[in-house]
Amino acid sequence: MAAASNGLIVSFGEMLIDFVPTVSGVSLAEAPGFLKAPGGAPANVAIAVARLGGSAAFVGKLGDDEFGVMLAGILKENGVSADGVNFDKVARTALAFVTLRADGEREFMFYRNPSADMLLTPDELNLQLIRSAKVFHYGSISLIMEPCRSAHLKAMEVAKDGGALLSYDPNLRLPLWASAEEAREQIMSIWDKADVIKVSDVELEFLTGSSKIDDESALSLWHHNLKLLLVTLGEKGCRYYTKNFRGSVDAYHVKAVDTTGAGDSFVGALLCKIVDDHAIIEDEARLKEVVEYACACGAITTTKKGAIPALPTHSDVLTLLNGPS
């Protein structure tokens, strides 16, 4: 499968600094030090696309501070267009302290009061950039507060009017929401607009209120505009659902160090593969190949600390795909 895609994938939302403990399996208070890692799911997706040879842009807002300048620089260094990035003169770039438990799973503590990404206004959007998107990707964190929520809704509408495929990864971060009910309600408020939705097993349980991770539970989230629903299951791989077929792909087994960014890497790879040919979604053999590729990307991302440093190149993925299984 060729690596590069030409159609533009525009990612909308937050970019921030993750502070990851230098030692796994300790609480934030016990951590002897922290590794500074650029993050934020939509930005991770944009860089994942670019790393694989795709065309990517990021739309969001950073603080006009050292961290904001650094993050904008990281986008550019990785070949992501920063033409949709704004800087806030007052609010700071968001920070998140991420604890890695012994099993590589994460706990979050956020510093956003408010952070710059929450203050993006509809008037600050680069509409020309958004209109040129073949795929427009977003999460749910940008729905938490105004004015960013209105900017998010406008950007989605402009992208859809421009003919973009809308891709949604809710990327649930409960500590950021006023309540679980508010999170569920807002995440679902834009559910029926998306063409492609990716949820994790944990998000599936949260959104359905059921502890069952099965086809029935997944399909309860189906809506009539949806073209593709993906449920990622960590080390158990991924399930995919379309209007006409459903199936599953096994995970690639690697030594997981940090799961941060694995889902974003998966999404970036998937979007990179379908951006120039949306019909892949309707062809099960081709779609399964794409989902396998995306699962390989997700797996590779868990083998290093931090999201962006761990995102693979196409040759990294080929090494895993062609190596001993």
N, C-alpha and C positions, 0 to 999 in steps of 0.2 A: 504494500500500500504506500502510495506517495505521501510524503510528509507535508509538503507545503499546500496551503490553500490561499486563494486570492481575495475572496469575499471578505469584507470587513466585519469583524466581530467587535461590537461595542459593549463594554461592561460598565454598569452603573452602580455607584454606591460608595462604600467606605474603604479607605485605605488608612492603615494605622501602624503603630509600632507594637509588636508583641515582645514582651520581655519573658524569656524562657529560662527557667532555672538551669544552672550549669550541671546540676545533679538531679537525676530522675528519682521519683519515688519519695519526695519530701514535700512538706507544705510550703506555702509562700514564705511563712515566717522562718522556717528552718533552712531555706535555700541560702547557701553561702554566697551566691552571686547569680547574675542574670546575663544571658546572651541577648543582645538587641537584634531582633529579627523583623524585617518589614512584613506586614501582613494585611489582613482585611480580605474577606472572601472574594468580592468582585475584582479587586486588583490582582489577587492570586490567579484568578481565572484568565485575566487579560495576559498576564506574564506567561502562564501555562501555554496559551495559544501561541504567543510569539516564540517561546522556546522551541515549540514544535514546528516552527516555520510558517505559522499563520499570520494573518494581518489583524492586529488588535489595537483598540483605543480604549482609554479609561476616562469616564466622566465622573467627577466628584469634586469635593472641596477639602483642602488641607489648610492647616494653620500656616500663617506667614512667619514661620519659625524655623529653627535649625532642622527639626525632624521633618517638617513639611517640605523644605527644600531638598532634603536627603531623599525623601520618598519620590518626589517628582523626578529626581535624578535617576533613581532606580528604575522607574518606568522607562525612561529614555534609554538607559544603558541596556535594557532588555528588549529594545526595539518596539516598545508600546508607545503609540501616539499619546501625548499629554495635552493635546489641543483642547480637550474638554475639562481640563483641571483649573479650578479657581483657588485663590488663596484668601483666607480671612485675616483681616488685620488685627482682630481682637481675640477671637477664640483660638485655642491651641489645637494642634494635631492630637487625635485620640491616642491613648495608650491602653494596652491590655497586658496584665500579668497573667501568664498561662502556666499553671502547675502541671507538670508531667508526673502522673502516678507511675508506680512500678510497672504497670501493664502498658504504658505508653498512651493511655487515655488522659484527657485533659480536664482541668477545672479553670475557670476564668474569673478575674477581677478587673473591672474596667474603670478607666478614668475619663469620664465624658460629662462635663457639667457647665454648659454644653460644649461639645467638641466641634471643630470646624465643619466636619462632614455633615452634622445635623443642621447646619445653617445655610446649605445650598438653596437658593431660591429659583423658582421657575424662570425668572428673567435672566439668570446667569447661565442657563443652559446653552451649549453650542448646538443649536438646532440643525445647522448644516451637517455637522458631524453625525448627529443622531439619525438624520434622514438618509445618510449614505450607508447605514448599517444593513448588512444582509442578515445578521443575527444580533438581537439586542438582549443582553443577559443581565439579570438583577437578583437581589436577595430580598429579605424582609426587614433588615435592620434600618434601612432608609424609610420605612413606613412608621417608625416609632414616634417621631415628633415633626411638627411643622417648624420651618417651612420646607424641610427636605421631603416630607411626604407629598406635598403638592408638586414639587419638582420631579419626583419619581413618577407620579401619575401622568404628568404632562409629557415627560420623556418617553414613557411607554406608548402613549397615544401617538406621538409624532413618529416614533419608530414603526409602529404598526401601520400608520397611514403611508409610510414610505415603503411598505412591503416587506419589512423585516420579520423573521421568525422570532417569536418571543420565548426566551428561555428563563425559567424560574427555579432557583434553588433557595428555599426559604432560609436555610442556614440558621436554625433556631439557636438563639442565645438568651435563655430565660432570664438571667440576671439583669438584662437591659430593659426588660418590659415591666410595666407597673404591676401586672399580674399575669398568670397563665391564661386566664380567660381573655384578657386584652390581646395577648400574643396570638392566641388561636383565631380570634375574631379578625384581627388585622391581616394575619397571614392569609386567611381564607377570603378576605375582601377583594383580592385581585386574582384569585385562583382561576376563575373561568376565562381570564384573558390570555393565559399562557398556552403556547403550542407544545412546548417541551417542559416537563417538570421532573426534577430529580429530588428525591427525599432519601434520607437515611432511615434505617430501621427504627432508630429512636424517634425521629420526626414522624414516622408513620404511626407509631404508638401514640404519640402526643396528639396528632391531628385527628385520629380516629377515636381516641379514648379506649382503644382495645389493645390488650396485650398480645393479640395474635398477629404474627407476621406471616400472613398467607395471602393468596391471590384475592380472596373475597375482601379482606381488609384493604388491600391495595386498590382494588377496583371500586371500592366505595368512594375513593378520591377522584375517580374518573369524571370528566365533564365533556360535553359534546363538542367543544372546540379543540380538545386535546388531541395531539398527534402521537405523542410518545410520553409514557410515564416510566421512570426508572426508580427502582428501590435498591439502594446500595446496602449491602449486608456485611460490610467489613471483611473479615477473613472467610466469610461464606459466599463472597462474590456479589452478584447483582442479578436482579430480576428486571425484565423489560416487558412492557405492555403497549400494544398499539390497538387500533380499531379492529384489526383482522387476525392478530396472532399474539402469543405471549411466550416467554421462554426464560431461561436463566443461563448465566455464565459463571464458571467457577473462578475463585480468586487465585492469584499467583502468590505462592507462599514465600515470604521473605522475612528477614529478621527486623521486626518493627521497632524503631527507636522513638519515633514521635509521629502521631497520626495527623498532626496539624497540616492542613492543606491537601490531604489525600483526596477528599471529595472535590475540591476545586480543580485539582489536577485531572481527575476523572472527567469533570464537566468540560474543562478546556479542550481536552483531547477529543471528546465526543463532538463538540461544536466545530472544532477544526476539521473534522472528517465530514460533517454534513453541510457545512456552510455553502459550498458550491453545488451541492446536489441534495436538495431536501427529499428527493424521491427515495433515497437510501432508507428512510424511515418505513417505507412501504414494502421493502424487499428484505425478507427475514434473513437470508443468507448474508447479505451485505451488512445489514444492521448488526447481526451477531458478531461479525468480524470487527466492526467499529466498537462495539461494547467490550469485546475482548481486549482491544487496543487500549481503550479507556481504563479498563481494570488494571492493565499492566502499568499504565502511567500512575494510577493511584497507589499501587503497591510500591513502586520505586520511590515515591514521595515519602513513604513512611520510614525509609531506611536512613534518613538524616534528620538532624534537628532543624526546626524552623521550616516554614512553608516554601518560600521563594528559593532559598539556596538548594532545596531538594527537588525542585521541579525538573523533570527529565527532558532531554533532547530526543529527537526522533531516533538517533542511533542508539541511545540508552535503551529505548523501548524495544528496538529490534534485537538488541543483545539478550534481553529478557525473553522476548517471544521466541527467539530461535535457539535459546539455550536449553539445557536439560530441564524438563518440567518436574 
